[in-house]
Amino acid sequence: MAIRQKTTIKARMTGRGISHARSDVAVRDLTGIIDEPVERGGTNLGLSPTETAFAALIGCTNVIGHKCAGKLGVEIGDLSFDMAVDFDRRGVLLMDEVDVPFTAITLTVTADGPASAGDLQRVAEETAKYCPISKLFEAAGTDLTIEWRKA
């Protein structure tokens, strides 16, 4: 008998500010470090808060992309990612309130599997429907461009 997964859950995590620049975050049995680089007063032991948000888009695109490819029967192989973010830093610099701090994100996804360009486009379209992190950026007003291509 298959186990039916819940469609709605309450995600929980805890965190502790170790310094003005570093936070340790615990979820499940894992602990991650979010930290600023040395030039911004951190210890450079982890991604910055904004880098963590950007990295989440790569991670989500990878996971949901593979799920969608599997559902479509498309062999995409391994994925690699190249991202560019236009970041209006006036808010984090306490200069001005900024409604859309990440004005544009361009993510290029390169698949090394045998999938055709057409099949990759189908995977891209399905991934866009289901990736919660891409939806989060789009809902915030970020101009999000995700391009899938063959290696």
C-alpha positions as CSV (number, residue, x, y, z in Angstrom):
1,M,0.0,0.0,0.0
2,A,1.4,3.4,-1.0
3,I,1.8,6.0,1.7
4,R,-0.2,9.1,0.9
5,Q,1.8,12.3,1.5
6,K,0.1,15.3,3.2
7,T,-0.5,18.2,0.7
8,T,-0.2,20.9,3.4
9,I,2.4,20.9,6.1
10,K,3.7,23.4,8.7
11,A,7.4,23.7,8.1
12,R,9.5,24.5,11.3
13,M,13.0,25.5,11.9
14,T,14.9,27.3,14.6
15,G,17.7,29.8,14.5
16,R,20.1,31.6,16.8
17,G,22.0,34.8,16.1
18,I,25.6,34.0,17.0
19,S,26.8,37.5,16.1
20,H,25.5,40.6,14.3
21,A,26.4,38.9,11.0
22,R,26.0,35.1,11.7
23,S,22.9,33.0,12.2
24,D,22.9,29.3,12.8
25,V,19.7,27.7,11.5
26,A,18.5,24.2,12.4
27,V,16.0,22.1,10.5
28,R,15.4,18.3,10.8
29,D,18.8,17.0,12.0
30,L,20.8,19.6,10.1
31,T,22.3,22.9,11.0
32,G,23.3,25.6,8.5
33,I,25.2,28.8,8.8
34,I,24.1,32.0,7.3
35,D,26.9,34.6,7.5
36,E,28.2,37.7,5.9
37,P,31.6,37.9,4.2
38,V,34.6,39.4,6.2
39,E,34.3,42.7,4.4
40,R,30.8,43.2,5.8
41,G,31.8,42.2,9.3
42,G,31.1,38.5,9.1
43,T,33.3,35.4,9.4
44,N,32.5,34.0,5.9
45,L,31.4,30.6,7.2
46,G,28.3,30.4,5.1
47,L,26.2,32.1,2.4
48,S,24.8,35.6,3.2
49,P,21.1,35.8,3.7
50,T,20.5,37.1,0.1
51,E,22.9,34.5,-1.3
52,T,20.9,31.9,0.6
53,A,17.7,33.1,-1.2
54,F,19.3,32.9,-4.6
55,A,20.8,29.5,-3.9
56,A,17.3,28.3,-2.9
57,L,16.1,29.0,-6.5
58,I,18.9,26.9,-7.9
59,G,18.1,24.0,-5.4
60,C,14.4,24.2,-6.1
61,T,14.9,24.3,-9.9
62,N,17.1,21.2,-9.6
63,V,14.7,19.2,-7.4
64,I,11.4,20.2,-9.2
65,G,13.1,20.0,-12.6
66,H,14.1,16.4,-12.0
67,K,10.6,15.5,-10.6
68,C,9.0,17.0,-13.7
69,A,11.4,15.3,-16.1
70,G,10.6,12.0,-14.4
71,K,6.9,12.6,-14.7
72,L,7.3,13.4,-18.4
73,G,9.7,10.5,-19.0
74,V,12.5,12.8,-20.1
75,E,16.1,12.0,-19.3
76,I,17.8,15.3,-18.5
77,G,20.9,13.9,-16.8
78,D,22.7,16.2,-14.4
79,L,22.0,19.9,-14.3
80,S,24.4,22.8,-13.9
81,F,23.3,26.4,-13.2
82,D,24.6,29.9,-14.0
83,M,22.8,32.8,-12.3
84,A,23.0,36.6,-12.5
85,V,21.0,38.8,-10.1
86,D,20.3,42.5,-10.3
87,F,20.1,43.5,-6.7
88,D,19.1,47.0,-5.6
89,R,21.0,47.2,-2.3
90,R,19.7,50.5,-1.2
91,G,17.5,48.7,1.3
92,V,20.2,46.6,3.0
93,L,22.4,49.7,3.1
94,L,19.5,51.5,5.0
95,M,19.4,54.3,2.3
96,D,15.8,53.8,1.0
97,E,13.0,51.3,1.4
98,V,13.0,49.2,-1.7
99,D,9.8,47.3,-2.8
100,V,11.6,44.9,-5.2
101,P,15.2,44.5,-4.1
102,F,15.9,41.7,-6.6
103,T,14.9,43.5,-9.8
104,A,15.9,40.7,-12.2
105,I,17.2,37.2,-12.0
106,T,18.5,35.3,-15.0
107,L,19.1,31.6,-14.5
108,T,20.6,29.4,-17.2
109,V,20.0,25.7,-16.6
110,T,22.2,23.3,-18.6
111,A,21.3,19.7,-18.9
112,D,23.9,17.1,-19.9
113,G,21.4,14.3,-20.6
114,P,20.1,13.0,-24.0
115,A,16.9,15.1,-23.8
116,S,16.1,17.1,-27.0
117,A,15.7,20.9,-26.9
118,G,12.0,20.4,-27.2
119,D,11.8,18.0,-24.3
120,L,13.9,20.4,-22.2
121,Q,11.4,23.1,-23.0
122,R,8.5,20.9,-21.8
123,V,10.5,20.2,-18.6
124,A,11.1,24.0,-18.2
125,E,7.4,24.8,-18.6
126,E,6.4,22.2,-16.0
127,T,9.1,23.2,-13.6
128,A,7.8,26.9,-13.8
129,K,4.4,25.7,-12.8
130,Y,5.6,23.9,-9.6
131,C,8.8,25.5,-8.3
132,P,7.7,27.4,-5.1
133,I,10.9,29.5,-4.9
134,S,10.5,30.8,-8.5
135,K,6.9,31.6,-7.7
136,L,8.0,33.5,-4.6
137,F,10.4,35.7,-6.6
138,E,7.9,36.3,-9.3
139,A,5.2,37.2,-6.8
140,A,7.6,39.7,-5.2
141,G,7.9,41.5,-8.6
142,T,11.3,40.1,-9.7
143,D,11.7,39.8,-13.5
144,L,12.6,36.2,-13.5
145,T,14.1,34.6,-16.7
146,I,14.9,30.9,-16.6
147,E,16.4,29.4,-19.7
148,W,17.0,25.6,-20.2
149,R,19.5,24.3,-22.7
150,K,21.5,21.3,-23.7
151,A,25.2,21.0,-22.7
